[in-house]
Amino acid sequence: MVEAANARIKRWKYLAHVLPTNQVPYIGDYVRIVCALANMFFPPINQTQDSDTLLATQMRDRLSGNLSLQSFIEDNGLDKRNKSNWDIVEHVEDFPRMSDTMLRVLTLGTYQLKLSRSYVQEYLSGDCDIQVHKEIEGLLRVKLQSRHVSSKSYLLWIKYDTDHIIAYYCKCRAGARTVGTCSHVAAVIWYLGTAVHTEDTSFGVQDWGMFLEDAAALPETIDSSDSEESVVEE
């Protein structure tokens, strides 16, 4: 919503660029004028108040949901990289299937979902395992590569049942958030809940290199005979 409002303001060329410091005393007045014009003549940005109220209620209900899982992981030493209590699996058969609506409600938007394909591509091509706890039902652990630092990876945990995602926790900087998810958690949920049930396996960024020709494979010169005939014999 904030970015949508900013986009409306930046439709005026004056406010769409960096301004010199001598304009600082006047910027506030210009912004007020532009916002008044937008409020008067543009349609409202938010036309779904009922759905926003429902989303706000869900956010309040989930405000403290992940803290219990984080505490459980840390209190029981499940944040150690010990693999003796975990089984490595390719697919989690009882993981809930997720629709687009369910994913958006869980991630509170689409930003994390847009990054999911690239994270899954790292998983498929890297040394990452999906691990299910041997004794605790409905608890899995995954190690995912950082998108920013190639030498860093993060552990994440997801608690689930056959119908719902109960809680999640990731060791990244944003992984302990209680409302919404970090990109790592969103990628795993998207992969296990949606991607594995589709026939589309083209995860990650398109490899445009397959359309390039080898520069070393030079074609035969067409005008070689002409160049030879142009040499004057003495």
N, C-alpha and C positions, 0 to 999 in steps of 0.2 A: 504494500500500500504506500509506503514511504517513497519508494522508487517511482511508482506510478505518478505520485504528486510532483516529484522532482522533474519527471519527464514533461509534465504539462508546463511547468515554469520555464524549462529550457527550450520550449518551442519559440520563445522570444529570443531573437539572435543576441541581444545585448546580454542576457543572462545565461547564454549557452557557452560562454568563453570565460577564461580567466580575466579578471578586471584589474586595472592598475590601482595602486593604493590611493591615488587622488580621488577615486570614485567611492571610497568607503563611506563617506558621510551621506551619500545619496542612495546606496544600495537598498537599505531598509525600506525607504519610500517606494522605490521601484518594485520591490518584491510584493509589497502590500497592494500596489495598483494592479500588478499582473495577477495576483491571487484573486482580487476582487473581480476582475474581468473573467477569470476562469470559473469562479463560483457562479457568476451571473449567466454566462452563455454556454458553458460546457455541461454535459450531463454528469450526474454524480458518478464518482469512481466506484463506490460501493453500492450495489443494488441488491445485495443478498444478506440483509441484516439477520434474517432467521438462521441461515447457515453459519454466520459469524458467531451468533450467540451460542449455537450448538458446539462449534469448535472451541470457543472460549471455555465452555463448561467441561469439555473433554480435557482441555489443557489443565484446568484446575484439579480435575480428578486424578490426573497422572503426575501431578507436581512432585510427589514424593515416592513414586512407584519404583524407580531404579535404585534408590538409596539402600533399600533392603537387600537387593542382589549384590551391590558393591560391598556392603558390609559382610554378607554371607561369603563372598569370594575371598575377601581378605582374612576373615576370621578363621576360615577352614583351610587356608593355605593353597587355595585353588589358583592363585595368581603365580605360583611357581611353575617353572617350565618342566615339571615332572610329567612324563608320559605314561607312567605305570598305571594310572587310574583312568586312562582315556583310550578309547578304541578309535582308530582311524577309519573313516568311511568315505565313500565317494558321494553318496546321496543319503539324505536323512528321510527315510520313508514316511515317518509320522509327522513331518514338518507341515504346518498349515499352509494351504494354498492361498496366495494373496492376490486379490484383484487390484486394479489401478487405484480404485477409491480407497481401499484399505491401506495401500502403501502411502498414499498422499496424506491420509489422516495420521498415520504413524510418524511420517517424516515432517509433517506440517508444511508441505510445499513440494517443489519439484527439483530444487537445486541438487540435493544429495542423490536423487534418483538419476539425474543426468550424468553424474559421475560414476554410477554403478557399473556401467559397461567397461570403462577403462580399468576400474579396480578388479573386476572379474577377469579381465584379460591378464592382469598381473598375477592373479591366482592361478590361472590355467597354465601360464608359462613359467611360473616361479616355483619355489620350494615352499608351498603352503599346504596345510592339511586341515581338513574338517574332522574334528575329534568330538566324540560323544562320550559322556561320562559313563563308566561301567556300573555305578551304583545309583546315582541320582538321575531319576527319570526326567526327560525333557530338558536336559542341560547340555549345550554344545559349546565348543571352544574352537576358535579359528585364529590363525596368525596371518595378518595381511601386511603387504609392503606399503610403506609410506609413499604418498604421491609426491612429496617434496624432497625427501632425503632418501637416496637409494640404499644407504647402509642401515636404515632404521626400519623396523617392523613393529607392529602392535598386536597384542593379544586382546581378543574380545570374547565375551560370553553372551549367550542368548538363552533365556528361559522361556519355554513354550509348552503348549499342549497341542492337541490335534486341530484346534480351531482358532487359537489366539497366540499372539506374542505377549507373554506375560511381563517380561522385563529384559533389560539388556545393559551391558556395561563394557566399555572399551578403555584401554590404557592410554589412548591418545589424549591430547589436551582438552578436546571437547567431548570425550567419551563418557564422562560422568553426568552429562546433562540429563535432566529429568523430564524435560519437555522437548519433543523432537528427538532426532538421532544424529550421530555423527555420520560421516560419509562411509566409514568402514562398516558399521552396523547396517546401514541402509543397503550397501552392496551385497552383503551376505544374505540378508532377508530377501532382497530382490532376486538373487540367484536361486536360493533354495525354494522360495515360495512362488516364483513366477517363471524364471528363465529355463529351469530344468524341465518344465512341463510343456515347453514349446519346441517346435522343430527348428527355430532360428538359432543357430549356434555361432553367428557372426558377431562375437563379442569384441569390444575394443574399437580402436580407431581403424578406419579403412586403410589397408596397406596399398597406397598409391604407387609404391615402388614396382609393383608387378606390371605396371603399364609402361615402365621406362625401358628403353633399349640399352644394351651394353655399348658404351662408348668405344670400347676396343674393337667391336665388330664393324669395321669400316667397309662400306660398300665399294664395289669395284669402280674405279674412276672412269667416267663415261668419255671424257674428252682427252684421254691419254694419247690417243693416236694423233689428235690435232696438235698437241704440244710437241710431239716428236717431229712432226712435219714442219713445224715452224722454225726448227733449228737450221741455219744456213750452212750447207756443207762447202768447205773450201777445197 
